[in-house]
Amino acid sequence: MWLLWLGVALIILKLLEVSVFATLSWWWIAAVMALAMFWFEVVERRLGLDKKKAFDEMEAHKKKRIKDALEANKARRGVR
């Protein structure tokens, strides 16, 4: 993710013509963005990081559902 933020920062600095970045070639910025794309499309998938995040979210939702069901069950028992 930091590569993507670096690319965005370089684009902003280039467009605002700040210091050294005014003369920076667009190829450097394109290279950083290409590396970010390579990371998200290839490396992250190979390491399984995209699936891990989805699995963690699903697991958290499952735990919340179980907790809510147990609390509802306790509340029903208390009413009787």
C-alpha positions in Angstrom: 0.0 0.0 0.0 2.9 2.3 0.7 4.0 2.1 -3.0 0.6 3.4 -4.0 0.8 6.3 -1.6 4.3 7.0 -2.8 3.1 7.1 -6.4 0.2 9.5 -5.5 2.6 11.7 -3.5 5.0 11.8 -6.5 2.2 12.7 -8.9 1.1 15.6 -6.6 4.6 16.9 -6.1 5.3 16.7 -9.8 2.1 18.6 -10.7 2.7 21.2 -8.1 6.3 21.5 -9.4 7.9 21.2 -5.9 11.7 21.4 -5.8 13.4 18.5 -7.4 10.1 16.8 -8.3 9.4 19.4 -11.0 12.2 18.0 -13.1 11.5 14.4 -12.2 10.8 12.2 -15.2 7.3 10.7 -15.5 9.0 7.4 -16.0 10.0 7.3 -12.4 6.4 7.9 -11.3 5.1 5.3 -13.8 7.7 2.8 -12.4 6.5 3.3 -8.9 2.8 2.8 -10.0 3.8 -0.3 -12.0 5.5 -1.8 -9.0 2.3 -1.1 -6.9 0.2 -2.8 -9.5 2.6 -5.7 -9.7 2.4 -6.0 -5.9 -1.4 -6.0 -5.8 -2.0 -8.2 -8.8 0.8 -10.8 -8.4 2.6 -10.8 -5.1 -0.4 -10.3 -2.8 -2.3 -13.1 -4.5 0.7 -15.5 -4.4 1.1 -14.8 -0.7 -2.6 -15.2 -0.1 -3.0 -11.8 1.5 -6.1 -11.0 -0.4 -7.9 -14.1 0.8 -6.6 -13.7 4.4 -8.2 -10.3 4.8 -11.5 -11.6 3.5 -11.3 -14.7 5.7 -10.5 -12.5 8.8 -13.6 -10.3 8.1 -15.8 -13.4 7.6 -14.5 -14.9 10.9 -15.1 -11.7 12.8 -18.7 -11.6 11.4 -19.2 -15.2 12.4 -18.0 -14.6 16.0 -20.4 -11.5 16.3 -23.3 -13.6 15.0 -22.6 -16.4 17.6 -22.2 -13.8 20.4 -25.5 -12.1 19.5 -27.3 -15.5 19.3 -26.0 -16.5 22.7 -27.1 -13.1 24.2 -30.5 -13.5 22.7 -30.8 -17.0 24.0 -29.9 -15.8 27.5 -32.4 -13.0 27.3 -35.2 -15.4 26.3 -34.3 -17.7 29.3 -34.5 -14.8 31.7 -38.0 -13.8 30.5 -39.5 -17.1 31.3 
